[in-house]
Amino acid sequence: MLALPAAIKKKPRLKSRGFLFLSKQIIDNLYSGDVQFTHIMIKRTAETFITQYLENKNNSKILFIWGPRRSGKTTLLEKVSADISVPIFNFNLLSDQEPFVPRREILAKLAASHPVILIDEVQYFPESTVALKALHDEFKIKVIATGSSELRQKSKNFDSLADRYNEIFCLPLSLEETLKHETLPLYRIEEQAKQLAEDFQVFGSYPEVVTMRKTASEMEIADKLEKIVDAYILKDIIEIYELKNAKLAKDILTKIALQTGSEVSLREIASSLQANTATVANYIEIFIKNYILIALPSFKTNVRKAVSENRKLYFWDCGIRNALIKDFRKTELRPDKGGVFENLVISEVSKVIKNHRLKLNLYFYREYGGKEVDLVIEDYKKKYTVFEIKLTPQKAKPIFPLPHSLSTITPGNLLESLNKLTQTVL
């Protein structure tokens, strides 16, 4: 049984480059220009689950940490590695894959020399699932592995891990992660949340982008985001899935970016790009599975009223969306500001659900007459919370046909709405 090393209970060291910590002074000066936004650390929600996992001597299940590239997964693992003094196996390297073969003597040696096994980029060696199963079943060893949830599709043996793993998520930074631990008066937190939400809508919330915000020019940040799109997101997906048309992949994402807040027709996208509809559908599913896109299906309750067969697609990060269309204007200057704010709301709600492992489903609802509801949240007891997403305060209209609570989310009450959602379901 693993006894949690005392080091894991220490506060994060400032030299660690992963989690951001915002002091009161930094919060006060964040947008005043009085602070250099570097070497700041925000505690990720995933940290709490990792600590609980390590402290629980009776839990030897594998812990997978899923998320997109550059979202902080490796940094999270490096922090754990430093705190409990164990190395990381990077499955980008063939040499680090070699110990994970289904041979008892090799796995026994691995388990004996590692109280906890840490693996980065686990999806690059899908064959390792056989070894992971043996480590769990025979050696009762704790394993923390980061990567893309596409391991499920890439590994023929992933189903053999059923009931042998838990999963958590490390996504682009959320408003909650950035602000939740502050002791500022409520009115100050709400003020900072509005300013941070503006920033998230323009440049997004990838950790390295957030840390650049006060030390780099907007041009440098735009260049960084374009690099994340081209050198990491698209490059990785194209390599992992052996996609044949990199230009088509980027063009599909760009088309979706230009339709933010609207229903997406696969046939229209395929026709405009002179591509096969099935190919476009396959690419979009890959983007969804790799935490680039969020799919919002249409809620159906009465076939005579509910009309839409399409989905709405949003980006997990607005900065990635803006990099695709090369538009980094402030929201007040944007003709698409309504769609951008809607994207922010959907992504923040989705982060709350993933970060806290909530059993909630998200939909939109539209009827033949054109009446539409922007967001329907369904819990596991079939209770419904309905939101209109607007730039200015408006009274929400009772369109949704089932019993529900109804309210409007605006830039002025976004943080309050997210807090209510978290408090209601936790």
C-alpha positions as a printed NumPy array, in Angstrom:
array([[  0.   ,   0.   ,   0.   ],
       [  1.179,   3.481,  -0.815],
       [  1.674,   5.93 ,   2.033],
       [  1.392,   9.417,   0.636],
       [  4.763,  11.178,   0.854],
       [  4.638,  14.274,   3.029],
       [  5.893,  16.395,   0.146],
       [  2.596,  16.129,  -1.668],
       [  0.909,  18.067,   1.14 ],
       [  3.192,  21.032,   0.814],
       [  2.046,  24.165,  -0.955],
       [  3.081,  24.367,  -4.608],
       [  6.528,  25.834,  -5.068],
       [  6.613,  29.041,  -7.077],
       [  9.39 ,  27.696,  -9.276],
       [  7.033,  25.01 , -10.555],
       [  5.765,  26.186, -13.936],
       [  2.272,  24.726, -14.032],
       [ -0.402,  26.05 , -11.723],
       [ -1.16 ,  29.72 , -11.448],
       [ -1.448,  31.387,  -8.076],
       [ -3.076,  34.804,  -8.039],
       [ -2.379,  36.821,  -4.926],
       [ -4.71 ,  39.622,  -3.851],
       [ -2.245,  42.195,  -5.103],
       [ -1.97 ,  40.479,  -8.457],
       [ -5.752,  40.302,  -8.774],
       [ -5.997,  44.001,  -7.923],
       [ -3.354,  44.916, -10.489],
       [ -4.004,  42.263, -13.104],
       [ -5.408,  44.667, -15.65 ],
       [ -3.892,  47.886, -14.351],
       [ -0.481,  47.202, -15.844],
       [  1.247,  47.237, -12.436],
       [  2.23 ,  43.579, -12.472],
       [  4.268,  41.392, -14.763],
       [  2.115,  38.334, -15.399],
       [  4.86 ,  35.713, -15.2  ],
       [  5.751,  32.908, -12.788],
       [  2.183,  33.09 , -11.491],
       [  0.462,  29.858, -10.592],
       [ -3.221,  28.871, -10.681],
       [ -4.219,  25.704,  -8.88 ],
       [ -5.991,  23.376, -11.269],
       [ -9.183,  21.63 , -10.221],
       [ -7.585,  18.324, -11.206],
       [ -5.055,  18.737,  -8.37 ],
       [ -7.72 ,  18.034,  -5.751],
       [ -8.658,  14.728,  -7.372],
       [ -5.009,  13.73 ,  -7.806],
       [ -4.273,  14.379,  -4.126],
       [ -7.343,  12.399,  -3.061],
       [ -6.284,   9.548,  -5.33 ],
       [ -2.755,   9.433,  -3.907],
       [ -3.981,   9.635,  -0.324],
       [ -6.506,   6.808,  -0.741],
       [ -4.555,   3.64 ,   0.058],
       [ -7.479,   1.478,  -1.074],
       [ -7.704,   2.971,  -4.559],
       [ -5.35 ,   1.292,  -7.014],
       [ -7.371,   2.145, -10.098],
       [ -5.594,   3.805, -12.991],
       [ -6.15 ,   7.572, -13.09 ],
       [ -6.34 ,   9.001, -16.606],
       [ -6.031,  12.775, -17.115],
       [ -7.496,  13.75 , -20.488],
       [ -7.273,  17.075, -22.318],
       [ -6.006,  18.844, -25.437],
       [ -2.388,  19.555, -26.171],
       [ -0.831,  22.532, -24.305],
       [ -3.576,  22.581, -21.652],
       [ -1.196,  21.869, -18.769],
       [ -1.345,  18.071, -18.454],
       [  2.423,  17.578, -18.614],
       [  2.996,  20.396, -16.141],
       [  0.452,  18.8  , -13.816],
       [  2.328,  15.495, -14.032],
       [  5.686,  17.205, -13.486],
       [  4.349,  18.758, -10.287],
       [  3.249,  15.332,  -9.016],
       [  6.614,  13.879, -10.028],
       [  8.493,  16.537,  -8.055],
       [  6.243,  16.197,  -5.02 ],
       [  6.453,  12.398,  -4.666],
       [  9.933,  11.938,  -6.204],
       [  9.107,   9.498,  -8.976],
       [ 10.058,   9.804, -12.671],
       [  7.748,  10.267, -15.657],
       [  7.552,   7.819, -18.544],
       [  7.063,   9.851, -21.719],
       [  5.431,   7.649, -24.336],
       [  6.668,   9.971, -27.074],
       [  9.965,   8.129, -26.477],
       [ 10.364,   4.501, -27.529],
       [ 12.774,   3.923, -24.661],
       [ 10.062,   4.902, -22.167],
       [  7.606,   2.497, -23.792],
       [  9.911,  -0.513, -23.452],
       [  9.158,  -1.386, -19.771],
       [  5.42 ,  -1.634, -20.519],
       [  5.307,  -5.02 , -22.167],
       [  3.051,  -7.835, -20.921],
       [  5.817,  -9.866, -19.311],
       [  5.509, -10.655, -15.627],
       [  9.19 , -10.335, -14.697],
       [  9.488,  -6.922, -16.371],
       [  6.291,  -5.573, -14.831],
       [  7.244,  -6.946, -11.408],
       [ 10.526,  -5.047, -11.574],
       [  8.704,  -1.905, -12.7  ],
       [  6.183,  -2.135,  -9.849],
       [  8.872,  -2.82 ,  -7.251],
       [ 10.89 ,   0.255,  -8.211],
       [  7.979,   2.721,  -8.627],
       [  5.467,   3.32 ,  -5.79 ],
       [  3.472,   5.334,  -8.34 ],
       [  3.832,   5.113, -12.124],
       [  3.481,   8.38 , -14.049],
       [  2.924,   8.286, -17.821],
       [  2.739,  11.24 , -20.203],
       [  1.137,  11.063, -23.685],
       [ -0.239,   7.57 , -23.087],
       [ -2.122,   7.582, -26.398],
       [  1.147,   7.219, -28.317],
       [  1.513,   3.622, -27.089],
       [ -2.004,   2.128, -27.11 ],
       [ -0.548,  -1.378, -26.755],
       [  0.383,  -0.446, -23.174],
       [ -3.203,  -1.05 , -22.036],
       [ -2.389,  -4.762, -21.615],
       [  0.498,  -3.91 , -19.265],
       [ -1.624,  -1.345, -17.402],
       [ -4.282,  -3.981, -16.803],
       [ -1.66 ,  -6.357, -15.378],
       [ -0.189,  -3.631, -13.166],
       [ -3.658,  -3.017, -11.752],
       [ -4.779,  -6.647, -11.406],
       [ -1.627,  -8.322, -10.187],
       [  0.549,  -5.633,  -8.631],
       [ -2.073,  -3.177,  -7.303],
       [  0.132,  -0.276,  -8.346],
       [ -1.158,   3.277,  -8.762],
       [ -0.836,   4.672, -12.293],
       [ -1.466,   8.278, -13.369],
       [ -1.471,   8.73 , -17.146],
       [ -2.099,  11.847, -19.222],
       [ -3.123,  12.068, -22.825],
       [ -5.96 ,  12.168, -25.291],
       [ -9.059,  10.111, -24.605],
       [ -8.536,   8.765, -28.104],
       [ -6.653,   5.948, -26.394],
       [-10.089,   4.332, -26.307],
       [-10.24 ,   4.301, -30.09 ],
       [ -6.561,   3.609, -30.705],
       [ -6.309,   0.607, -28.367],
       [ -8.117,  -2.618, -29.176],
       [ -7.718,  -3.646, -25.542],
       [ -9.014,  -0.504, -23.81 ],
       [-12.311,  -2.208, -22.991],
       [-10.339,  -4.673, -20.861],
       [ -9.69 ,  -1.762, -18.471],
       [-13.395,  -1.487, -17.642],
       [-13.906,  -0.702, -13.943],
       [-10.141,  -0.404, -13.529],
       [ -9.793,   3.344, -14.07 ],
       [-11.106,   6.762, -13.16 ],
       [-10.771,   9.816, -15.364],
       [-10.38 ,  13.538, -14.774],
       [ -9.726,  16.435, -17.124],
       [ -7.167,  19.178, -17.648],
       [ -8.656,  21.684, -20.08 ],
       [ -7.845,  25.308, -20.88 ],
       [ -8.095,  27.392, -17.71 ],
       [-11.579,  28.155, -16.441],
       [-12.846,  31.336, -14.804],
       [-13.588,  29.263, -11.715],
       [-10.013,  27.955, -11.482],
       [ -8.623,  31.453, -11.79 ],
       [-10.884,  33.136,  -9.258],
       [-12.429,  30.6  ,  -6.879],
       [ -9.802,  30.697,  -4.124],
       [ -9.66 ,  34.492,  -3.754],
       [-10.706,  36.267,  -0.542],
       [-11.605,  39.528,  -2.244],
       [-15.01 ,  41.139,  -1.616],
       [-17.641,  39.779,  -3.971],
       [-17.905,  43.014,  -5.95 ],
       [-14.137,  42.934,  -6.672],
       [-14.216,  39.308,  -7.791],
       [-17.146,  40.025, -10.108],
       [-15.316,  43.025, -11.555],
       [-12.203,  40.953, -12.22 ],
       [-14.31 ,  38.135, -13.643],
       [-15.805,  40.505, -16.228],
       [-12.348,  41.68 , -17.254],
       [-10.994,  38.15 , -17.376],
       [-14.013,  36.983, -19.397],
       [-13.253,  39.704, -21.943],
       [ -9.69 ,  38.422, -22.188],
       [-10.845,  34.81 , -22.52 ],
       [-13.157,  35.786, -25.393],
       [-10.319,  37.374, -27.356],
       [ -7.175,  35.376, -26.532],
       [ -8.582,  32.315, -24.81 ],
       [ -7.28 ,  30.616, -21.695],
       [ -4.516,  28.203, -22.634],
       [ -2.078,  28.447, -19.686],
       [  0.897,  29.687, -21.696],
       [ -1.271,  32.345, -23.355],
       [ -2.562,  33.543, -19.983],
       [  0.982,  33.825, -18.621],
       [  2.019,  35.851, -21.681],
       [ -0.838,  38.33 , -21.362],
       [  1.031,  41.048, -19.442],
       [  4.535,  40.585, -20.792],
       [  3.965,  40.051, -24.513],
       [  2.428,  42.168, -27.237],
       [ -0.915,  41.223, -28.729],
       [  0.915,  40.322, -31.934],
       [  3.14 ,  37.888, -30.015],
       [  0.11 ,  36.322, -28.351],
       [ -1.635,  35.985, -31.724],
       [  1.495,  34.297, -33.107],
       [  1.548,  31.921, -30.134],
       [ -2.08 ,  30.949, -30.691],
       [ -1.491,  30.334, -34.385],
       [  1.478,  28.153, -33.446],
       [ -0.678,  26.174, -31.011],
       [ -3.187,  25.586, -33.814],
       [ -0.686,  24.614, -36.504],
       [  2.252,  23.066, -34.653],
       [  0.394,  21.237, -31.898],
       [ -3.337,  20.774, -32.377],
       [ -3.501,  20.103, -36.123],
       [ -0.083,  18.473, -36.404],
       [ -0.797,  15.987, -33.619],
       [ -4.256,  15.084, -34.86 ],
       [ -3.05 ,  14.637, -38.433],
       [ -0.19 ,  12.402, -37.288],
       [ -2.19 ,  10.304, -34.814],
       [ -5.085,   9.69 , -37.2  ],
       [ -2.969,   9.64 , -40.354],
       [ -5.256,  12.186, -41.97 ],
       [ -4.452,  12.788, -45.607],
       [ -5.512,  16.408, -45.983],
       [ -4.116,  18.904, -43.445],
       [ -5.568,  21.855, -45.364],
       [ -9.05 ,  20.35 , -45.275],
       [ -8.799,  19.818, -41.514],
       [ -7.963,  23.475, -40.932],
       [-10.559,  24.672, -43.446],
       [-13.287,  22.682, -41.659],
       [-12.372,  24.248, -38.317],
       [-12.328,  27.699, -39.916],
       [-15.795,  27.188, -41.405],
       [-17.101,  26.153, -37.988],
       [-15.414,  29.171, -36.371],
       [-17.296,  31.457, -38.743],
       [-20.618,  29.838, -37.737],
       [-20.219,  30.113, -33.956],
       [-23.638,  30.088, -32.313],
       [-25.378,  28.721, -35.404],
       [-26.386,  25.203, -36.339],
       [-23.79 ,  23.444, -38.447],
       [-24.78 ,  21.635, -41.627],
       [-22.254,  18.984, -42.654],
       [-23.561,  19.031, -46.219],
       [-23.074,  22.794, -46.506],
       [-19.53 ,  22.638, -45.165],
       [-18.673,  19.716, -47.436],
       [-20.174,  21.459, -50.453],
       [-18.343,  24.738, -49.797],
       [-15.021,  22.893, -49.447],
       [-15.725,  20.45 , -52.29 ],
       [-15.259,  17.578, -49.872],
       [-17.071,  14.368, -49.068],
       [-19.73 ,  14.759, -46.356],
       [-18.597,  11.582, -44.599],
       [-15.013,  12.875, -44.527],
       [-16.13 ,  16.19 , -43.008],
       [-18.203,  14.331, -40.405],
       [-15.219,  12.118, -39.517],
       [-12.883,  15.115, -39.102],
       [-15.406,  16.903, -36.871],
       [-15.784,  13.849, -34.618],
       [-12.01 ,  13.724, -34.247],
       [-11.956,  17.405, -33.235],
       [-14.677,  16.739, -30.657],
       [-12.887,  13.725, -29.184],
       [ -9.667,  15.722, -28.897],
       [-11.212,  18.665, -26.991],
       [-11.034,  21.192, -29.803],
       [-14.784,  21.359, -30.391],
       [-17.828,  21.026, -28.122],
       [-20.918,  19.486, -29.724],
       [-24.307,  20.726, -28.551],
       [-27.108,  18.462, -29.857],
       [-30.705,  19.491, -30.307],
       [-33.072,  18.515, -27.492],
       [-36.03 ,  16.503, -28.75 ],
       [-39.261,  16.129, -26.817],
       [-42.062,  16.536, -29.38 ],
       [-41.325,  15.681, -32.997],
       [-43.995,  18.099, -34.2  ],
       [-42.298,  21.024, -32.466],
       [-38.601,  20.228, -32.278],
       [-37.267,  20.79 , -35.755],
       [-33.467,  20.656, -35.762],
       [-31.48 ,  17.579, -36.733],
       [-28.197,  19.496, -36.729],
       [-25.818,  20.243, -33.875],
       [-24.215,  23.454, -32.76 ],
       [-20.442,  23.366, -32.483],
       [-18.376,  25.543, -30.161],
       [-14.674,  25.762, -29.341],
       [-13.236,  24.763, -25.982],
       [-11.081,  27.886, -26.321],
       [-12.088,  31.179, -27.961],
       [ -8.443,  32.043, -28.646],
       [ -8.112,  28.995, -30.91 ],
       [-11.317,  30.042, -32.657],
       [-10.047,  33.578, -33.21 ],
       [ -6.669,  32.325, -34.428],
       [ -8.423,  30.338, -37.138],
       [-10.275,  33.392, -38.448],
       [ -7.371,  35.757, -37.614],
       [ -9.51 ,  38.197, -35.635],
       [ -8.309,  39.389, -32.214],
       [-10.36 ,  42.556, -31.868],
       [-11.921,  43.488, -28.544],
       [-15.461,  42.221, -28.209],
       [-16.979,  45.713, -28.402],
       [-15.56 ,  46.061, -31.927],
       [-16.621,  42.663, -33.204],
       [-19.661,  41.983, -35.387],
       [-19.659,  38.425, -34.035],
       [-19.57 ,  39.42 , -30.361],
       [-22.868,  37.67 , -29.611],
       [-21.571,  34.365, -30.931],
       [-18.238,  34.786, -29.162],
       [-19.936,  35.379, -25.797],
       [-22.208,  32.397, -26.396],
       [-19.099,  30.301, -27.095],
       [-17.512,  31.511, -23.847],
       [-20.595,  30.535, -21.828],
       [-20.849,  27.079, -23.399],
       [-17.134,  26.424, -22.884],
       [-17.167,  27.617, -19.249],
       [-20.223,  25.512, -18.413],
       [-18.569,  22.534, -20.132],
       [-15.372,  23.079, -18.118],
       [-17.36 ,  23.09 , -14.861],
       [-18.973,  19.781, -15.86 ],
       [-15.693,  18.114, -16.862],
       [-13.589,  19.555, -14.043],
       [-16.067,  18.443, -11.357],
       [-17.074,  15.186, -13.054],
       [-20.744,  16.136, -13.089],
       [-23.469,  13.981, -14.61 ],
       [-25.039,  16.683, -16.772],
       [-26.015,  16.792, -20.446],
       [-26.094,  19.959, -22.566],
       [-28.492,  20.739, -25.426],
       [-30.062,  23.572, -27.352],
       [-33.741,  23.622, -28.295],
       [-35.478,  25.007, -31.389],
       [-39.036,  24.737, -32.713],
       [-40.539,  25.046, -36.191],
       [-41.723,  28.558, -35.495],
       [-38.146,  29.705, -34.967],
       [-38.352,  29.895, -31.183],
       [-35.056,  28.811, -29.666],
       [-33.4  ,  28.171, -26.311],
       [-29.619,  28.65 , -26.228],
       [-28.744,  26.161, -23.484],
       [-30.646,  23.32 , -21.809],
       [-28.902,  21.507, -18.935],
       [-30.282,  18.095, -18.037],
       [-29.242,  16.295, -14.859],
       [-29.366,  12.546, -14.215],
       [-32.824,  12.896, -12.622],
       [-34.186,  14.584, -15.758],
       [-34.42 ,  17.983, -14.112],
       [-33.882,  20.884, -16.495],
       [-32.164,  24.238, -16.17 ],
       [-32.682,  26.516, -19.162],
       [-30.604,  29.572, -20.092],
       [-30.887,  32.324, -22.628],
       [-27.446,  33.784, -23.451],
       [-27.611,  37.519, -24.167],
       [-25.235,  40.478, -24.284],
       [-27.718,  42.689, -22.453],
       [-30.2  ,  41.844, -19.652],
       [-33.475,  40.573, -21.046],
       [-36.321,  38.61 , -19.575],
       [-36.093,  35.011, -20.732],
       [-39.17 ,  33.678, -22.502],
       [-40.66 ,  30.33 , -21.376],
       [-40.232,  28.342, -24.589],
       [-38.921,  25.007, -23.332],
       [-41.908,  22.609, -23.047],
       [-40.899,  20.61 , -19.949],
       [-40.827,  21.818, -16.312],
       [-37.638,  23.806, -15.772],
       [-35.933,  26.741, -14.122],
       [-35.263,  29.655, -16.468],
       [-32.811,  32.549, -16.463],
       [-30.62 ,  34.71 , -18.694],
       [-26.808,  34.718, -18.706],
       [-25.173,  38.044, -19.575],
       [-21.612,  39.372, -19.227],
       [-22.777,  40.999, -16.005],
       [-23.93 ,  37.815, -14.265],
       [-21.759,  35.13 , -15.879],
       [-19.742,  34.37 , -12.739],
       [-22.884,  34.29 , -10.581],
       [-24.555,  31.905, -13.037],
       [-21.552,  29.57 , -13.077],
       [-21.394,  29.605,  -9.269],
       [-25.086,  28.751,  -9.012],
       [-24.63 ,  25.88 , -11.423],
       [-21.739,  24.477,  -9.398],
       [-23.522,  24.899,  -6.053],
       [-26.721,  23.339,  -7.37 ],
       [-25.159,  20.137,  -8.623],
       [-22.242,  19.579,  -6.243]])
